[in-house]
Amino acid sequence: MRCPCGCGDDLELMLLSEVKPNWSLETKNGDAPTLRPSVWRKSGCGSHFWLREGHIHWC
């Protein structure tokens, strides 16, 4: 996904449980996605956010 801050960086979020760190992606009844845990960029723009039901919630 692209970073929601607008910096234009592509974010690579691993969904495989064997890989660390990893995230889980959930959709309910085909609704917009929820991602767990939050995404915190330790480099680049430094964004920290949650993706909940398709909406970005800034930390």
TIVO-2410 file (N, C-alpha, C; in nm, 3 decimals):
# residues 59
REC num residu      c1      c2      c3 atome chaine
REC   1      M   0.084  -0.118   0.000     N      A
REC   1      M   0.000   0.000   0.000    CA      A
REC   1      M   0.088   0.123   0.000     C      A
REC   2      R   0.034   0.235  -0.042     N      A
REC   2      R   0.107   0.362  -0.036    CA      A
REC   2      R   0.087   0.425   0.101     C      A
REC   3      C   0.191   0.491   0.148     N      A
REC   3      C   0.183   0.559   0.277    CA      A
REC   3      C   0.072   0.664   0.271     C      A
REC   4      P  -0.020   0.664   0.369     N      A
REC   4      P  -0.132   0.757   0.364    CA      A
REC   4      P  -0.096   0.902   0.395     C      A
REC   5      C   0.029   0.929   0.436     N      A
REC   5      C   0.067   1.067   0.469    CA      A
REC   5      C   0.083   1.153   0.344     C      A
REC   6      G   0.098   1.087   0.227     N      A
REC   6      G   0.116   1.160   0.103    CA      A
REC   6      G   0.260   1.167   0.057     C      A
REC   7      C   0.353   1.103   0.131     N      A
REC   7      C   0.494   1.107   0.092    CA      A
REC   7      C   0.521   1.029  -0.036     C      A
REC   8      G   0.430   0.937  -0.073     N      A
REC   8      G   0.443   0.861  -0.196    CA      A
REC   8      G   0.518   0.730  -0.181     C      A
REC   9      D   0.568   0.698  -0.061     N      A
REC   9      D   0.641   0.573  -0.040    CA      A
REC   9      D   0.547   0.454  -0.042     C      A
REC  10      D   0.595   0.343  -0.097     N      A
REC  10      D   0.522   0.216  -0.091    CA      A
REC  10      D   0.556   0.149   0.041     C      A
REC  11      L   0.455   0.097   0.109     N      A
REC  11      L   0.475   0.025   0.234    CA      A
REC  11      L   0.459  -0.124   0.208     C      A
REC  12      E   0.552  -0.202   0.258     N      A
REC  12      E   0.545  -0.347   0.245    CA      A
REC  12      E   0.511  -0.403   0.382     C      A
REC  13      L   0.392  -0.459   0.395     N      A
REC  13      L   0.343  -0.512   0.521    CA      A
REC  13      L   0.326  -0.663   0.507     C      A
REC  14      M   0.404  -0.738   0.581     N      A
REC  14      M   0.401  -0.884   0.573    CA      A
REC  14      M   0.278  -0.940   0.642     C      A
REC  15      L   0.209  -1.031   0.574     N      A
REC  15      L   0.090  -1.095   0.628    CA      A
REC  15      L   0.117  -1.240   0.669     C      A
REC  16      L   0.237  -1.289   0.642     N      A
REC  16      L   0.273  -1.426   0.678    CA      A
REC  16      L   0.310  -1.433   0.825     C      A
REC  17      S   0.250  -1.526   0.900     N      A
REC  17      S   0.275  -1.534   1.044    CA      A
REC  17      S   0.418  -1.574   1.078     C      A
REC  18      E   0.488  -1.639   0.985     N      A
REC  18      E   0.625  -1.683   1.010    CA      A
REC  18      E   0.725  -1.567   1.002     C      A
REC  19      V   0.685  -1.456   0.944     N      A
REC  19      V   0.774  -1.342   0.921    CA      A
REC  19      V   0.749  -1.240   1.033     C      A
REC  20      K   0.857  -1.180   1.081     N      A
REC  20      K   0.846  -1.077   1.186    CA      A
REC  20      K   0.907  -0.948   1.134     C      A
REC  21      P   0.846  -0.833   1.151     N      A
REC  21      P   0.711  -0.816   1.204    CA      A
REC  21      P   0.607  -0.858   1.100     C      A
REC  22      N   0.486  -0.883   1.147     N      A
REC  22      N   0.377  -0.916   1.055    CA      A
REC  22      N   0.248  -0.850   1.101     C      A
REC  23      W   0.154  -0.845   1.010     N      A
REC  23      W   0.024  -0.782   1.034    CA      A
REC  23      W  -0.084  -0.881   0.995     C      A
REC  24      S  -0.202  -0.861   1.049     N      A
REC  24      S  -0.318  -0.941   1.007    CA      A
REC  24      S  -0.416  -0.846   0.937     C      A
REC  25      L  -0.475  -0.896   0.833     N      A
REC  25      L  -0.570  -0.820   0.752    CA      A
REC  25      L  -0.705  -0.887   0.764     C      A
REC  26      E  -0.807  -0.810   0.798     N      A
REC  26      E  -0.940  -0.865   0.821    CA      A
REC  26      E  -1.044  -0.781   0.747     C      A
REC  27      T  -1.140  -0.851   0.688     N      A
REC  27      T  -1.258  -0.784   0.632    CA      A
REC  27      T  -1.380  -0.858   0.683     C      A
REC  28      K  -1.484  -0.784   0.712     N      A
REC  28      K  -1.608  -0.846   0.760    CA      A
REC  28      K  -1.714  -0.827   0.654     C      A
REC  29      N  -1.769  -0.937   0.605     N      A
REC  29      N  -1.876  -0.934   0.506    CA      A
REC  29      N  -1.840  -0.852   0.383     C      A
REC  30      G  -1.713  -0.858   0.342     N      A
REC  30      G  -1.671  -0.785   0.223    CA      A
REC  30      G  -1.652  -0.636   0.244     C      A
REC  31      D  -1.657  -0.590   0.369     N      A
REC  31      D  -1.638  -0.449   0.399    CA      A
REC  31      D  -1.492  -0.409   0.383     C      A
REC  32      A  -1.465  -0.285   0.409     N      A
REC  32      A  -1.329  -0.231   0.397    CA      A
REC  32      A  -1.237  -0.299   0.498     C      A
REC  33      P  -1.107  -0.301   0.470     N      A
REC  33      P  -1.012  -0.378   0.551    CA      A
REC  33      P  -0.975  -0.311   0.684     C      A
REC  34      T  -0.940  -0.399   0.780     N      A
REC  34      T  -0.881  -0.359   0.907    CA      A
REC  34      T  -0.747  -0.430   0.918     C      A
REC  35      L  -0.647  -0.356   0.961     N      A
REC  35      L  -0.511  -0.406   0.970    CA      A
REC  35      L  -0.467  -0.400   1.115     C      A
REC  36      R  -0.404  -0.507   1.162     N      A
REC  36      R  -0.353  -0.512   1.300    CA      A
REC  36      R  -0.211  -0.560   1.298     C      A
REC  37      P  -0.121  -0.509   1.379     N      A
REC  37      P  -0.132  -0.391   1.465    CA      A
REC  37      P  -0.118  -0.263   1.383     C      A
REC  38      S  -0.091  -0.152   1.451     N      A
REC  38      S  -0.072  -0.025   1.382    CA      A
REC  38      S   0.053  -0.031   1.295     C      A
REC  39      V   0.063   0.062   1.204     N      A
REC  39      V   0.182   0.075   1.118    CA      A
REC  39      V   0.259   0.196   1.168     C      A
REC  40      W   0.386   0.173   1.202     N      A
REC  40      W   0.471   0.280   1.251    CA      A
REC  40      W   0.601   0.277   1.171     C      A
REC  41      R   0.619   0.377   1.088     N      A
REC  41      R   0.739   0.386   1.005    CA      A
REC  41      R   0.853   0.442   1.088     C      A
REC  42      K   0.953   0.361   1.110     N      A
REC  42      K   1.069   0.404   1.190    CA      A
REC  42      K   1.167   0.486   1.108     C      A
REC  43      S   1.148   0.488   0.977     N      A
REC  43      S   1.234   0.569   0.888    CA      A
REC  43      S   1.144   0.644   0.791     C      A
REC  44      G   1.203   0.722   0.706     N      A
REC  44      G   1.124   0.797   0.609    CA      A
REC  44      G   1.041   0.904   0.678     C      A
REC  45      C   0.913   0.907   0.649     N      A
REC  45      C   0.824   1.011   0.700    CA      A
REC  45      C   0.789   0.994   0.848     C      A
REC  46      G   0.806   0.872   0.903     N      A
REC  46      G   0.778   0.849   1.044    CA      A
REC  46      G   0.631   0.834   1.078     C      A
REC  47      S   0.546   0.813   0.979     N      A
REC  47      S   0.402   0.800   1.003    CA      A
REC  47      S   0.371   0.688   1.101     C      A
REC  48      H   0.266   0.707   1.180     N      A
REC  48      H   0.214   0.605   1.271    CA      A
REC  48      H   0.062   0.611   1.263     C      A
REC  49      F   0.001   0.501   1.222     N      A
REC  49      F  -0.143   0.501   1.199    CA      A
REC  49      F  -0.203   0.362   1.215     C      A
REC  50      W  -0.334   0.357   1.235     N      A
REC  50      W  -0.415   0.236   1.231    CA      A
REC  50      W  -0.499   0.241   1.104     C      A
REC  51      L  -0.525   0.126   1.045     N      A
REC  51      L  -0.621   0.114   0.936    CA      A
REC  51      L  -0.739   0.036   0.993     C      A
REC  52      R  -0.852   0.103   1.012     N      A
REC  52      R  -0.971   0.043   1.070    CA      A
REC  52      R  -1.089   0.062   0.975     C      A
REC  53      E  -1.144  -0.049   0.930     N      A
REC  53      E  -1.259  -0.048   0.839    CA      A
REC  53      E  -1.239   0.050   0.724     C      A
REC  54      G  -1.117   0.047   0.669     N      A
REC  54      G  -1.085   0.127   0.551    CA      A
REC  54      G  -1.049   0.272   0.578     C      A
REC  55      H  -1.048   0.313   0.705     N      A
REC  55      H  -1.017   0.451   0.741    CA      A
REC  55      H  -0.884   0.459   0.816     C      A
REC  56      I  -0.808   0.560   0.786     N      A
REC  56      I  -0.681   0.584   0.854    CA      A
REC  56      I  -0.709   0.662   0.982     C      A
REC  57      H  -0.653   0.613   1.094     N      A
REC  57      H  -0.661   0.680   1.223    CA      A
REC  57      H  -0.518   0.708   1.268     C      A
REC  58      W  -0.482   0.834   1.273     N      A
REC  58      W  -0.346   0.873   1.305    CA      A
REC  58      W  -0.320   0.862   1.455     C      A
REC  59      C  -0.201   0.819   1.488     N      A
REC  59      C  -0.160   0.807   1.628    CA      A
REC  59      C  -0.088   0.933   1.670     C      A
***
